[in-house]
Amino acid sequence: MMLYLSFPVTMFWISNQAEYFEEYIVKRKVKESQKAEIEKIYH
């Protein structure tokens, strides 16, 4: 029963840890902004 209750709590806690995803989000935003700049130059 304890495992049954602790699993969702653990998943929620892990998914809300910003430092795990911060680098990925920053890289994705940089790629998007670079892509937009390149499209603006060539169109």
SULGI-V11218 format. One record per residue. RES is the residue in one small letter. BURIAL is # if it has 16 or more other C-alpha atoms within 10 Angstrom, else .. D_CENTER is the distance of its C-alpha to the mean C-alpha in Angstrom with 2 decimals. Layout:
res=RES burial=BURIAL d_center=D_CENTER
res=RES burial=BURIAL d_center=D_CENTER
This chain:
res=m burial=. d_center=31.42
res=m burial=. d_center=29.49
res=l burial=. d_center=27.10
res=y burial=. d_center=26.76
res=l burial=. d_center=25.74
res=s burial=. d_center=23.60
res=f burial=. d_center=21.27
res=p burial=. d_center=19.50
res=v burial=. d_center=19.48
res=t burial=. d_center=17.92
res=m burial=. d_center=15.13
res=f burial=. d_center=14.50
res=w burial=. d_center=14.67
res=i burial=. d_center=12.26
res=s burial=. d_center=9.54
res=n burial=. d_center=10.25
res=q burial=. d_center=10.16
res=a burial=. d_center=8.05
res=e burial=. d_center=9.34
res=y burial=. d_center=7.86
res=f burial=. d_center=4.20
res=e burial=. d_center=6.07
res=e burial=. d_center=7.68
res=y burial=. d_center=5.41
res=i burial=. d_center=4.58
res=v burial=. d_center=8.27
res=k burial=. d_center=9.49
res=r burial=. d_center=8.51
res=k burial=. d_center=10.19
res=v burial=. d_center=13.00
res=k burial=. d_center=13.64
res=e burial=. d_center=13.93
res=s burial=. d_center=16.27
res=q burial=. d_center=18.25
res=k burial=. d_center=18.68
res=a burial=. d_center=19.96
res=e burial=. d_center=22.32
res=i burial=. d_center=23.68
res=e burial=. d_center=24.33
res=k burial=. d_center=26.05
res=i burial=. d_center=28.25
res=y burial=. d_center=29.35
res=h burial=. d_center=29.97
